Amino acid sequence: MQFLSRFVAVLAVALFTSLGATHALAQGTVFNQSGGTAIKGYDPVAYFTQSDAVKGAEEHSHMWQGVKWLFATAANRDAFAAEPEKFAPQHGGYCS
């Protein structure tokens, strides 16, 4: 009986988790929050390299997933372009 209770609990968690992920995918990503610019114009690479929120600049922009991303430097833009999944917010910006 204890096994069955645990199994049902695990199954319920898996079901609700997958429904949440499906809902998030149906909604699209939240990257595009500010007039067509991802993450309100902040440089996603700077979060990793400078541990700080740094505004990006138009001259260092890059299009990814149909959204414009801004970067403080050309080097940050190039790092993002090479590996966007490494720097972009996880789960499309939704909490997991």
LINCOR-V817646 format. One line per field, one symbol per residue. burial: 1 if it has 16 or more other C-alpha atoms within 10 Angstrom, else 0. A space follows every 10 residues. Layout:
burial = ???
This chain:
burial = 0000000000 0000000000 0001000010 1100001111 1111110000 0001011001 1100001111 1110011101 0001001110 010000
